[in-house]
Amino acid sequence: MDFSFTKEQEELREEFDVFFKEEMKNAPPKWGKGGLESIYATDEGFEFHKYMAKKLGEKGWISRAWPKEYGGQAVPLIEQFIFNEVRGYYGAPGIDGFGVGMFAPTLMVGANEEQKNRLLPPIARGEVFYCQGWSEPDAGSDLASLSTTAIRDGDYYVVNGHKTWTSGAHKADHMFLLARTDPDSTRSRGLSVFNVVMDYPGIEIRPLLFMDNKHVYNEVYFKDVRIPAKDLIGKENEGWALTRQTMNFERSGGGGFLSAKKSVFDIIDYVKSTRRDGKLLSENPVVRQKLAKLYIGTEVGQALAYRINYEQEKGGLIFAASAASESKVFGTELAQRVANYATEIMGLYGQLAPSKWAPLDGEMIDGYQFAPAANIYAGSNEIQRNLIAWVGLNLPRFK
Ligand SMILES: Cc1cc2nc3c(=O)[nH]c(=O)nc-3n(C[C@H](O)[C@H](O)[C@H](O)COP(=O)(O)OP(=O)(O)OC[C@H]3O[C@@H](n4cnc5c(N)ncnc54)[C@H](O)[C@@H]3O)c2cc1C
């Protein structure tokens, strides 16, 4: 069995590599690893995200693997995967994780033709940015218990309720919303998906500051917000099945493992140039063992991501939920191990915010502070393990 990439795929990787290496010179100071904080916490960060999205859109790189009729080039998914890996390595923005990563594939499997033609091309051009309106104060892991309502009124749905943790809502143009269209329903029955324009009257966005005081997350309140009925995606009251597919798209991203690998390489550079008690850290056997372990983790993670890519190529965009959950659990826990180890090895200096004293520009402490959240977002890791047990291992469903 030959696992290597073709010559054409290697050339493509090189092309992406040259592009991102060059463009990342335009990143604002203290850009970080390209995660939610890099993009949403400052105006410069979001401007850079938009600048890159436009560039990627012009090149047709946001949507290379999409069908041609929606602005894509219909290339094999593996090419898009290579793109994601290189972008992840450089911590580059420009791909809206919510719009491109989650909602666009959801539209492809669940929207009608008019919606696909209207909503997909602006996403492909990098012009429209989304946020995810799912979680509520009393509905997180148990998302199906959500209580925001969207009640039909002629050609509109009228939305009332309260979403929370909405990443980037203060910068987003649109939201994909999950709301209860049948007020008498319980649990997953009676839910529907909507495309919501964020400046509709009645939407109020309040910041939910992270522990480092950065504004990345929000609460979003809906008071009698009127959404045109044409923006119901899929069938009324059948939004849960569609949302479960969106969840898989959210959890399967491959670029994260290359981002972790880049961090491991950065730590390797650090230990090769830092002495403790007169000796280079890179000569310390414990340091070497730990770095080898982390590196193995990045290789295993990449293999998991390749498997999802293979499943997608084989079975279309809908693929095994348990494979997506495996990737999510492993990737987020690996990111935590990398951040923990980096700050441990750097000692007290590793805890400094970006300054001339902070090793590696203070990047690792940012990762360390964010890492616990990774266990929780996109469905907590306990929930993912329940899914792996149930769907992947055929164990009885957890009630
Ligand atoms: C950084 C960050 C960004 C986020 N961004 C968004 C966003 O953009 N849009 C959005 O809609 N949401 C977002 N979320 C919300 C996220 O999806 C929820 O926080 C998550 O689903 C968990 O829900 P909860 O916070 O209500 O915790 P709870 O559901 O109350 O869970 C509390 C604890 O109980 C455990 N638990 C719950 N049920 C079970 C079970 N059946 N078996 C075992 N353990 C269980 C959980 O694992 C967790 O440890 C974000 C969250 C974070 C942290």
Ligand as a Chemical Component Dictionary entry (heavy atoms), coordinates in Angstrom:
data_LIG
# 
_chem_comp.id                   LIG 
_chem_comp.type                 NON-POLYMER 
_chem_comp.pdbx_formal_charge   0 
_chem_comp.three_letter_code    LIG 
# 
loop_
_chem_comp_atom.comp_id 
_chem_comp_atom.atom_id 
_chem_comp_atom.alt_atom_id 
_chem_comp_atom.type_symbol 
_chem_comp_atom.charge 
_chem_comp_atom.model_Cartn_x 
_chem_comp_atom.model_Cartn_y 
_chem_comp_atom.model_Cartn_z 
_chem_comp_atom.pdbx_ordinal 
LIG C1  C1  C 0 -14.614 28.390 23.498 1  
LIG C2  C2  C 0 -16.013 28.023 23.210 2  
LIG C3  C3  C 0 -16.621 28.433 22.034 3  
LIG C4  C4  C 0 -17.932 28.098 21.764 4  
LIG N1  N1  N 0 -18.525 28.583 20.619 5  
LIG C5  C5  C 0 -19.830 28.307 20.386 6  
LIG C6  C6  C 0 -20.494 28.877 19.242 7  
LIG O1  O1  O 0 -19.887 29.611 18.454 8  
LIG N2  N2  N 0 -21.803 28.602 19.055 9  
LIG C7  C7  C 0 -22.504 27.786 19.891 10 
LIG O2  O2  O 0 -23.671 27.552 19.640 11 
LIG N3  N3  N 0 -21.918 27.246 20.990 12 
LIG C8  C8  C 0 -20.601 27.499 21.251 13 
LIG N4  N4  N 0 -19.988 26.981 22.372 14 
LIG C9  C9  C 0 -20.806 26.223 23.324 15 
LIG C10 C10 C 0 -20.455 24.751 23.396 16 
LIG O3  O3  O 0 -20.940 24.050 22.291 17 
LIG C11 C11 C 0 -21.033 24.212 24.729 18 
LIG O4  O4  O 0 -20.341 24.883 25.771 19 
LIG C12 C12 C 0 -20.857 22.736 24.867 20 
LIG O5  O5  O 0 -21.693 22.023 23.975 21 
LIG C13 C13 C 0 -21.140 22.240 26.305 22 
LIG O6  O6  O 0 -22.358 22.710 26.751 23 
LIG P1  P1  P 0 -22.491 23.457 28.168 24 
LIG O7  O7  O 0 -21.475 24.523 28.239 25 
LIG O8  O8  O 0 -23.911 23.820 28.339 26 
LIG O9  O9  O 0 -22.065 22.363 29.254 27 
LIG P2  P2  P 0 -23.000 21.223 29.843 28 
LIG O10 O10 O 0 -23.753 20.581 28.737 29 
LIG O11 O11 O 0 -23.778 21.772 30.976 30 
LIG O12 O12 O 0 -21.932 20.169 30.380 31 
LIG C14 C14 C 0 -21.264 20.331 31.635 32 
LIG C15 C15 C 0 -20.357 19.123 31.830 33 
LIG O13 O13 O 0 -21.152 17.917 31.910 34 
LIG C16 C16 C 0 -20.680 16.959 30.962 35 
LIG N5  N5  N 0 -21.814 16.209 30.402 36 
LIG C17 C17 C 0 -23.000 16.725 29.986 37 
LIG N6  N6  N 0 -23.787 15.736 29.515 38 
LIG C18 C18 C 0 -23.079 14.582 29.623 39 
LIG C19 C19 C 0 -23.354 13.219 29.290 40 
LIG N7  N7  N 0 -24.529 12.847 28.729 41 
LIG N8  N8  N 0 -22.385 12.290 29.531 42 
LIG C20 C20 C 0 -21.189 12.643 30.107 43 
LIG N9  N9  N 0 -20.885 13.933 30.438 44 
LIG C21 C21 C 0 -21.814 14.884 30.195 45 
LIG C22 C22 C 0 -20.008 17.780 29.869 46 
LIG O14 O14 O 0 -19.039 17.012 29.179 47 
LIG C23 C23 C 0 -19.366 18.910 30.671 48 
LIG O15 O15 O 0 -18.138 18.489 31.192 49 
LIG C24 C24 C 0 -18.666 27.301 22.669 50 
LIG C25 C25 C 0 -18.055 26.872 23.857 51 
LIG C26 C26 C 0 -16.758 27.227 24.131 52 
LIG C27 C27 C 0 -16.135 26.770 25.427 53 
# 
loop_
_chem_comp_bond.comp_id 
_chem_comp_bond.atom_id_1 
_chem_comp_bond.atom_id_2 
_chem_comp_bond.value_order 
_chem_comp_bond.pdbx_ordinal 
LIG C1  C2  SING 1  
LIG C2  C3  SING 2  
LIG C2  C26 DOUB 3  
LIG C3  C4  DOUB 4  
LIG C4  N1  SING 5  
LIG C4  C24 SING 6  
LIG N1  C5  DOUB 7  
LIG C5  C6  SING 8  
LIG C5  C8  SING 9  
LIG C6  O1  DOUB 10 
LIG C6  N2  SING 11 
LIG N2  C7  SING 12 
LIG C7  O2  DOUB 13 
LIG C7  N3  SING 14 
LIG N3  C8  DOUB 15 
LIG C8  N4  SING 16 
LIG N4  C9  SING 17 
LIG N4  C24 SING 18 
LIG C9  C10 SING 19 
LIG C10 O3  SING 20 
LIG C10 C11 SING 21 
LIG C11 O4  SING 22 
LIG C11 C12 SING 23 
LIG C12 O5  SING 24 
LIG C12 C13 SING 25 
LIG C13 O6  SING 26 
LIG O6  P1  SING 27 
LIG P1  O7  DOUB 28 
LIG P1  O8  SING 29 
LIG P1  O9  SING 30 
LIG O9  P2  SING 31 
LIG P2  O10 DOUB 32 
LIG P2  O11 SING 33 
LIG P2  O12 SING 34 
LIG O12 C14 SING 35 
LIG C14 C15 SING 36 
LIG C15 O13 SING 37 
LIG C15 C23 SING 38 
LIG O13 C16 SING 39 
LIG C16 N5  SING 40 
LIG C16 C22 SING 41 
LIG N5  C17 SING 42 
LIG N5  C21 SING 43 
LIG C17 N6  DOUB 44 
LIG N6  C18 SING 45 
LIG C18 C19 SING 46 
LIG C18 C21 DOUB 47 
LIG C19 N7  SING 48 
LIG C19 N8  DOUB 49 
LIG N8  C20 SING 50 
LIG C20 N9  DOUB 51 
LIG N9  C21 SING 52 
LIG C22 O14 SING 53 
LIG C22 C23 SING 54 
LIG C23 O15 SING 55 
LIG C24 C25 DOUB 56 
LIG C25 C26 SING 57 
LIG C26 C27 SING 58 
# 
